Amino acid sequence: MIRMCKKKKIDLILCKSTSRFSRNTVDCLDNVRLLKSLGIGVIFEKENINTLTAQSEFILALYSSFAQAESESISKNITLGNQMAFKDGKVRYQYSHWLGYRKGADGKPEIVSEEVEAVKTVFRLFLEGKSHKAIANYMNEHNYPNRSSTGLWVNSMVKRILENEKYIGDCLLQKTYTVDCITHKTAKNKGERPMYYVSDCHPPIIDRDTFNRVQQEIARRNSKRSASTKNPTEQSKYSSKYALTELLICGECGTACRRCRWTSHNRNRTVWRCIKRLEHGPKYCKSPTIDEQPLHNAIVRAVNEFYNCGDDVAKVLKSAAETVLSGTIGNEISQIKQRLKDIDQARNDFVNLIATGATAPDSLDDEFASLYSEEEKLSQKLLSLKAQGEAEQNELVDSIETDINNASFELEEYDDVLVRKVVECVKILSKEEISVTFKGGYEVKAELEPISKIAIDKS
């Protein structure tokens, strides 16, 4: 309408009331003044105001302020209503950009089978060590569906999927909030408003263990910093291209190693060298330079040895399984034990009140009965959890032993994906030997094969 007025296609504007024109006092006056400068008046029927008259602006400012105050009051009421709904665990779903789900016939979310594989693939590729960009490229190459208007996968879309708790059946409410009801500007909630977490409110696509491992991997990657020339021993920025970029470290100074390409006598040579030696020379670190192919071969032999020594590996995996299960169920057991202590303390406090004569014994009968009932339920649940933990632990340990005994594993060539999954750290001990530490703490030493001198190492 303003654009049409500037083109002189409107002579007069009729409006029912100031609240219909604008609920923002500043915007209302700015637009009225603009129209007045163009010789166009606005007549508000309800308030009987003509903006071309002399005293109209003062009256208009008052009515606009009333309209803005009313708008702010309505916004506060809506915000309060939403917070009460959040507190009660009522979830409002937005399906337009939520891959894998749609609104069911009963009004609740239901899983879209055609999109489930896309979500699971994103989580799987991330745990295999791929970056957001690499995952997006892979999804585009294989034509996986998404909810974007362009139909293309981008980094931000992958990031949102990986961090979305809705894929395990939970929902975090009030992630964002409205800063100003007039401008409708929203901001990410970083503690300015209360947040509410609702568990198991819809069917999951990803299991909790996978989701938790992804969040740990996200935190690990984000914790890395770019290596600086002032302090090259700092962890380097995460790289998804080569697994050894973050796994291979110098055995002499503990600095990460970097992949380099050397050219000499028209021959190319790929090597790994300590970053401290690269940046500052042999004065600060005299660690050897390792050729890539012998390094890969040594890691392959270490992995094969790791899988073939079944008894030692079984002990490590059994210990890890016991730790994981004890941590999973142990949290709930510790919470129950704490609550039982609180109940016992509350009962002692009631007894002290009765002993001091501060209250009559009969007035606390209901409280004692409630505490006793809760204590009985928690005690039974505690026994059940302990039995469940022992059963799950025995079952998992037996399964691990069976898999190890039946496994016939032999890695033929180096694989970055597998190395990321099983290797914790590779340390260069000397020019002839490396140490490979696997996840779980098991360590294997492997010798490096000799290689013919392709390039002259003058440093």
C-alpha positions as CSV (number, residue, x, y, z in Angstrom):
1,M,0.0,0.0,0.0
2,I,2.8,2.4,0.8
3,R,4.4,1.6,-2.5
4,M,1.2,2.4,-4.3
5,C,0.9,5.7,-2.4
6,K,4.4,6.7,-3.5
7,K,3.3,6.1,-7.1
8,K,0.3,8.5,-6.5
9,K,-2.2,5.8,-7.2
10,I,-4.0,6.2,-3.8
11,D,-5.5,9.5,-2.7
12,L,-7.0,8.6,0.7
13,I,-6.8,5.6,3.1
14,L,-9.8,4.5,5.2
15,C,-9.0,2.4,8.2
16,K,-11.4,0.9,10.7
17,S,-9.1,1.6,13.8
18,T,-5.5,2.4,14.7
19,S,-5.0,-1.2,15.9
20,R,-5.7,-2.3,12.3
21,F,-3.2,0.1,10.9
22,S,-0.3,-0.7,13.3
23,R,0.2,-2.0,16.8
24,N,3.6,-0.3,17.0
25,T,3.5,3.4,17.9
26,V,6.7,4.3,16.1
27,D,5.8,2.5,12.9
28,C,2.3,4.1,13.0
29,L,3.6,7.6,13.3
30,D,6.4,7.1,10.8
31,N,4.0,5.8,8.1
32,V,1.4,8.5,8.9
33,R,4.1,11.2,8.5
34,L,5.3,9.7,5.3
35,L,1.8,9.6,3.8
36,K,1.1,13.1,5.1
37,S,4.2,14.4,3.2
38,L,2.8,12.8,0.1
39,G,-0.5,14.6,0.6
40,I,-2.4,11.4,1.5
41,G,-4.5,11.3,4.6
42,V,-5.6,8.4,6.7
43,I,-9.0,8.4,8.3
44,F,-9.6,6.1,11.3
45,E,-13.3,5.5,11.6
46,K,-13.5,4.2,15.1
47,E,-11.4,7.0,16.7
48,N,-12.7,9.7,14.2
49,I,-9.2,10.8,13.4
50,N,-8.1,12.5,10.1
51,T,-4.3,12.6,9.9
52,L,-4.4,15.7,7.7
53,T,-5.7,17.8,10.6
54,A,-3.3,19.7,13.0
55,Q,-4.1,17.9,16.3
56,S,-4.4,14.4,14.8
57,E,-0.8,13.3,15.5
58,F,-1.1,13.7,19.3
59,I,-4.4,11.8,19.5
60,L,-3.0,9.2,17.1
61,A,0.0,8.6,19.3
62,L,-2.2,8.0,22.3
63,Y,-4.4,5.5,20.5
64,S,-1.3,3.8,18.9
65,S,0.2,3.4,22.4
66,F,-3.0,1.8,23.7
67,A,-3.0,-0.6,20.7
68,Q,0.7,-1.5,21.3
69,A,0.1,-2.0,25.0
70,E,-2.8,-4.3,24.2
71,S,-0.6,-6.3,21.7
72,E,2.1,-6.6,24.4
73,S,-0.4,-7.8,26.9
74,I,-1.7,-10.5,24.5
75,S,1.8,-11.6,23.7
76,K,2.6,-12.0,27.4
77,N,-0.5,-14.1,27.9
78,I,0.3,-16.3,25.0
79,T,3.9,-16.7,26.2
80,L,2.7,-17.6,29.7
81,G,0.2,-20.1,28.2
82,N,3.0,-21.7,26.2
83,Q,5.3,-22.0,29.2
84,M,2.5,-23.7,31.2
85,A,2.0,-26.1,28.3
86,F,5.7,-26.8,28.2
87,K,5.8,-27.4,31.9
88,D,3.0,-30.0,31.6
89,G,5.0,-31.8,28.8
90,K,2.7,-30.8,26.0
91,V,4.7,-31.0,22.7
92,R,3.9,-29.1,19.6
93,Y,5.5,-30.6,16.5
94,Q,6.6,-28.8,13.3
95,Y,6.6,-31.4,10.6
96,S,7.6,-29.3,7.6
97,H,11.4,-29.6,8.1
98,W,11.4,-32.7,10.3
99,L,12.8,-35.5,8.2
100,G,11.5,-39.0,9.0
101,Y,8.2,-38.0,10.6
102,R,4.7,-36.8,9.6
103,K,1.5,-36.1,11.4
104,G,-0.5,-39.3,11.9
105,A,-4.3,-39.9,11.7
106,D,-4.5,-39.6,15.5
107,G,-2.6,-36.2,15.4
108,K,0.6,-37.7,16.8
109,P,3.9,-38.2,14.9
110,E,4.4,-41.3,12.8
111,I,7.5,-42.5,11.1
112,V,7.9,-42.1,7.3
113,S,9.5,-45.4,6.2
114,E,10.9,-43.8,3.0
115,E,12.9,-41.3,5.0
116,V,14.1,-43.5,7.9
117,E,17.2,-44.8,5.9
118,A,18.3,-41.2,5.2
119,V,18.4,-40.4,8.9
120,K,20.2,-43.6,9.9
121,T,22.7,-43.1,7.1
122,V,23.6,-39.6,8.4
123,F,24.3,-40.9,11.9
124,R,26.3,-43.9,10.6
125,L,28.5,-41.8,8.3
126,F,29.3,-39.4,11.1
127,L,30.4,-42.2,13.4
128,E,32.6,-43.5,10.6
129,G,34.5,-40.2,10.8
130,K,33.0,-38.2,7.9
131,S,32.5,-34.5,8.2
132,H,29.3,-32.6,7.7
133,K,30.3,-31.6,4.2
134,A,31.3,-35.1,3.2
135,I,28.0,-36.5,4.5
136,A,26.0,-33.9,2.6
137,N,27.9,-34.8,-0.6
138,Y,27.3,-38.5,-0.1
139,M,23.6,-37.9,0.5
140,N,23.3,-35.8,-2.7
141,E,25.2,-38.4,-4.8
142,H,22.9,-41.2,-3.7
143,N,19.7,-39.1,-4.0
144,Y,18.5,-39.5,-0.4
145,P,15.3,-37.5,0.2
146,N,15.1,-34.4,2.4
147,R,12.6,-31.7,3.3
148,S,14.4,-28.7,1.8
149,S,12.9,-26.5,-0.9
150,T,15.9,-27.1,-3.2
151,G,16.1,-30.8,-2.6
152,L,19.8,-30.6,-1.9
153,W,21.6,-31.7,1.3
154,V,23.8,-29.0,2.9
155,N,26.1,-28.9,6.0
156,S,23.6,-27.2,8.3
157,M,20.9,-29.8,7.5
158,V,23.3,-32.6,8.5
159,K,24.2,-30.7,11.7
160,R,20.5,-30.2,12.7
161,I,19.8,-33.9,12.2
162,L,22.8,-35.0,14.3
163,E,21.9,-32.7,17.2
164,N,18.1,-33.3,17.1
165,E,17.0,-35.2,20.2
166,K,13.6,-35.9,18.6
167,Y,15.2,-38.8,16.7
168,I,15.4,-40.8,20.0
169,G,11.8,-40.1,20.9
170,D,12.5,-37.1,23.2
171,C,11.8,-33.4,22.9
172,L,13.5,-30.3,24.3
173,L,11.0,-27.5,24.6
174,Q,11.5,-23.8,24.3
175,K,14.8,-23.9,22.4
176,T,14.1,-20.4,21.1
177,Y,12.0,-17.5,22.5
178,T,10.5,-14.3,21.1
179,V,12.6,-11.3,22.1
180,D,10.1,-8.6,21.1
181,C,6.5,-9.1,20.3
182,I,6.5,-6.0,18.1
183,T,9.4,-6.9,15.8
184,H,8.7,-10.7,16.3
185,K,12.5,-11.2,16.6
186,T,13.4,-14.6,18.0
187,A,16.7,-15.8,19.7
188,K,18.3,-19.0,20.7
189,N,17.5,-19.8,24.4
190,K,20.8,-19.8,26.2
191,G,19.4,-19.8,29.7
192,E,17.2,-16.7,29.4
193,R,14.0,-18.8,29.6
194,P,13.4,-22.2,31.3
195,M,13.7,-25.3,29.1
196,Y,11.8,-28.5,29.5
197,Y,12.8,-32.0,28.4
198,V,10.2,-34.6,27.6
199,S,11.2,-38.2,27.3
200,D,9.6,-40.9,25.1
201,C,6.9,-38.7,23.7
202,H,6.9,-40.3,20.2
203,P,8.4,-43.3,18.4
204,P,12.2,-43.1,17.9
205,I,14.3,-43.7,14.8
206,I,17.8,-43.8,16.4
207,D,18.6,-45.8,19.5
208,R,19.9,-43.9,22.5
209,D,23.4,-45.5,22.5
210,T,24.0,-44.3,18.9
211,F,22.7,-40.8,19.6
212,N,24.9,-40.5,22.8
213,R,28.0,-41.6,20.9
214,V,27.3,-39.0,18.2
215,Q,27.0,-36.3,20.8
216,Q,30.3,-37.4,22.3
217,E,31.9,-37.3,18.9
218,I,30.5,-33.8,18.2
219,A,31.9,-32.6,21.5
220,R,35.3,-34.2,20.8
221,R,35.6,-32.6,17.4
222,N,34.5,-29.2,18.6
223,S,37.1,-29.3,21.4
224,K,39.9,-29.4,18.9
225,R,41.8,-26.2,18.0
226,S,43.8,-25.2,15.0
227,A,47.5,-25.8,15.6
228,S,49.5,-22.6,15.8
229,T,53.1,-22.0,15.0
230,K,53.6,-20.6,18.5
231,N,52.4,-23.8,20.1
232,P,52.4,-26.7,17.6
233,T,51.7,-29.3,20.3
234,E,48.1,-28.1,20.4
235,Q,45.5,-30.5,19.0
236,S,44.9,-29.8,15.3
237,K,41.5,-29.0,13.8
238,Y,39.4,-32.1,13.1
239,S,40.0,-33.6,9.6
240,S,37.8,-36.3,8.1
241,K,40.1,-36.9,5.1
242,Y,42.8,-39.0,6.8
243,A,42.2,-41.0,10.0
244,L,45.9,-40.7,11.0
245,T,45.7,-36.9,11.1
246,E,44.3,-37.1,14.6
247,L,45.5,-40.6,15.6
248,L,49.2,-40.5,14.8
249,I,51.5,-38.8,17.4
250,C,55.2,-38.4,17.8
251,G,56.6,-40.7,20.5
252,E,59.4,-38.2,21.4
253,C,57.5,-35.0,22.0
254,G,53.8,-36.0,21.9
255,T,52.9,-33.7,19.0
256,A,50.5,-34.7,16.3
257,C,52.0,-35.7,12.9
258,R,51.1,-34.2,9.5
259,R,50.9,-35.9,6.1
260,C,53.4,-34.4,3.6
261,R,54.2,-35.0,-0.1
262,W,57.9,-34.9,-1.0
263,T,59.2,-34.8,-4.6
264,S,62.7,-35.7,-5.5
265,H,64.3,-36.9,-8.7
266,N,60.8,-36.8,-10.4
267,R,59.5,-39.3,-7.8
268,N,56.7,-38.6,-5.3
269,R,56.9,-39.8,-1.7
270,T,54.1,-39.6,0.9
271,V,55.4,-39.4,4.5
272,W,54.2,-38.5,8.0
273,R,56.3,-36.2,10.2
274,C,56.0,-34.5,13.6
275,I,54.5,-31.0,13.3
276,K,57.0,-29.6,15.8
277,R,59.9,-30.8,13.6
278,L,58.2,-29.5,10.5
279,E,57.7,-26.0,12.0
280,H,60.9,-25.6,14.0
281,G,63.4,-28.2,12.7
282,P,65.3,-31.1,14.3
283,K,66.6,-28.8,17.1
284,Y,63.3,-29.2,18.9
285,C,62.4,-32.7,17.9
286,K,64.5,-35.5,16.3
287,S,61.7,-37.9,15.6
288,P,62.0,-39.9,12.4
289,T,60.0,-39.3,9.2
290,I,57.8,-42.3,8.4
291,D,56.7,-43.4,4.9
292,E,53.0,-43.8,4.5
293,Q,52.9,-47.3,2.9
294,P,55.0,-49.1,5.6
295,L,53.0,-47.2,8.2
296,H,49.7,-48.5,6.8
297,N,51.1,-52.0,6.5
298,A,52.2,-52.0,10.1
299,I,48.8,-50.8,11.3
300,V,47.1,-53.6,9.3
301,R,49.3,-56.2,11.0
302,A,48.5,-54.7,14.4
303,V,44.8,-54.8,13.7
304,N,45.0,-58.4,12.6
305,E,47.1,-59.3,15.7
306,F,44.5,-57.5,17.9
307,Y,41.6,-59.6,16.5
308,N,43.5,-62.8,16.6
309,C,44.6,-62.6,20.3
310,G,41.0,-63.6,21.4
311,D,41.6,-64.2,25.1
312,D,43.3,-60.8,25.8
313,V,40.8,-58.9,23.7
314,A,37.9,-60.7,25.4
315,K,39.2,-59.5,28.8
316,V,39.4,-55.9,27.6
317,L,35.9,-56.0,26.0
318,K,34.3,-57.7,29.0
319,S,35.8,-55.1,31.3
320,A,34.5,-52.3,29.0
321,A,31.1,-53.9,28.8
322,E,30.8,-54.2,32.6
323,T,31.8,-50.5,32.9
324,V,29.2,-49.4,30.3
325,L,26.4,-51.4,31.9
326,S,27.3,-50.4,35.4
327,G,27.3,-46.8,34.3
328,T,23.9,-47.1,32.5
329,I,22.0,-48.7,35.3
330,G,24.2,-47.4,38.1
331,N,22.9,-43.8,37.6
332,E,19.3,-44.9,38.2
333,I,20.4,-47.0,41.2
334,S,22.3,-44.1,42.8
335,Q,19.3,-41.9,42.4
336,I,17.1,-44.4,44.1
337,K,19.6,-44.8,47.0
338,Q,19.7,-41.0,47.4
339,R,15.9,-40.8,47.5
340,L,15.8,-43.6,50.1
341,K,18.3,-41.5,52.2
342,D,16.0,-38.5,51.8
343,I,13.0,-40.5,53.0
344,D,14.8,-41.7,56.0
345,Q,15.9,-38.2,56.9
346,A,12.3,-36.9,56.4
347,R,11.0,-39.6,58.8
348,N,13.6,-38.6,61.4
349,D,12.6,-35.0,61.1
350,F,8.9,-35.9,61.7
351,V,9.9,-38.0,64.8
352,N,11.9,-35.0,66.2
353,L,8.8,-32.8,65.7
354,I,6.7,-35.2,67.7
355,A,9.3,-35.6,70.4
356,T,9.6,-31.9,70.9
357,G,5.9,-31.5,71.1
358,A,5.8,-29.2,68.0
359,T,3.1,-31.3,66.5
360,A,0.6,-33.9,67.4
361,P,1.4,-37.6,66.4
362,D,-2.0,-38.1,64.7
363,S,-1.4,-35.1,62.3
364,L,1.5,-36.9,60.6
365,D,-0.1,-40.3,60.0
366,D,-0.7,-39.5,56.3
367,E,2.9,-38.3,55.8
368,F,4.3,-41.5,57.5
369,A,2.1,-43.7,55.4
370,S,3.1,-41.9,52.2
371,L,6.8,-42.2,53.0
372,Y,6.5,-45.9,53.9
373,S,4.6,-46.6,50.6
374,E,7.2,-44.8,48.5
375,E,10.1,-46.5,50.4
376,E,8.5,-50.0,49.7
377,K,8.2,-49.2,45.9
378,L,11.8,-47.9,45.6
379,S,13.2,-50.8,47.5
380,Q,11.5,-53.3,45.2
381,K,12.7,-51.3,42.1
382,L,16.2,-51.2,43.5
383,L,16.3,-55.0,43.8
384,S,14.9,-55.3,40.3
385,L,17.5,-53.0,38.8
386,K,20.3,-54.9,40.4
387,A,19.0,-58.2,39.1
388,Q,18.5,-56.7,35.6
389,G,22.0,-55.2,35.6
390,E,23.6,-58.6,36.4
391,A,21.5,-60.4,33.8
392,E,22.3,-57.8,31.0
393,Q,26.0,-57.9,31.9
394,N,26.2,-61.7,31.8
395,E,24.3,-61.8,28.5
396,L,26.5,-59.1,26.8
397,V,29.7,-60.7,28.1
398,D,28.6,-64.2,26.8
399,S,27.7,-62.6,23.5
400,I,31.1,-60.9,23.2
401,E,32.9,-64.2,24.0
402,T,30.8,-66.1,21.4
403,D,31.5,-63.5,18.7
404,I,35.3,-63.5,19.4
405,N,35.5,-67.3,19.4
406,N,33.5,-67.5,16.1
407,A,35.2,-64.6,14.4
408,S,37.7,-65.2,11.7
409,F,39.0,-61.7,10.9
410,E,41.8,-60.8,8.6
411,L,42.3,-57.3,7.3
412,E,44.0,-57.3,3.9
413,E,44.5,-53.6,3.3
414,Y,44.4,-50.3,5.3
415,D,41.0,-48.8,5.8
416,D,40.4,-45.3,7.3
417,V,36.9,-46.1,8.5
418,L,37.9,-49.3,10.4
419,V,41.0,-47.6,11.9
420,R,38.7,-44.8,13.3
421,K,36.4,-47.3,14.8
422,V,38.9,-49.5,16.6
423,V,42.1,-47.5,17.1
424,E,42.6,-45.0,19.9
425,C,46.1,-43.8,19.2
426,V,49.2,-44.7,17.0
427,K,52.6,-43.7,18.4
428,I,55.9,-43.5,16.5
429,L,58.5,-45.2,18.7
430,S,61.3,-45.2,16.2
431,K,62.0,-45.5,12.5
432,E,61.5,-49.3,12.8
433,E,58.6,-49.6,15.2
434,I,55.2,-48.1,16.1
435,S,52.7,-48.7,18.9
436,V,49.0,-49.0,18.2
437,T,46.6,-48.5,21.2
438,F,43.1,-49.8,20.6
439,K,39.9,-48.5,22.1
440,G,39.6,-50.3,25.5
441,G,43.3,-49.9,26.3
442,Y,44.9,-52.9,24.5
443,E,48.3,-52.1,22.9
444,V,50.1,-53.8,20.1
445,K,53.6,-53.0,18.8
446,A,54.3,-53.5,15.1
447,E,57.5,-53.2,13.1
448,L,57.8,-51.0,10.1
449,E,59.0,-52.6,6.8
450,P,62.2,-51.1,5.3
451,I,61.7,-49.0,2.2
452,S,64.1,-48.2,-0.6
453,K,65.5,-44.6,-0.4
454,I,63.2,-42.6,-2.8
455,A,63.9,-39.1,-1.6
456,I,66.9,-37.6,0.2
457,D,65.9,-36.4,3.7
458,K,68.4,-33.5,4.1
459,S,66.9,-32.4,7.5
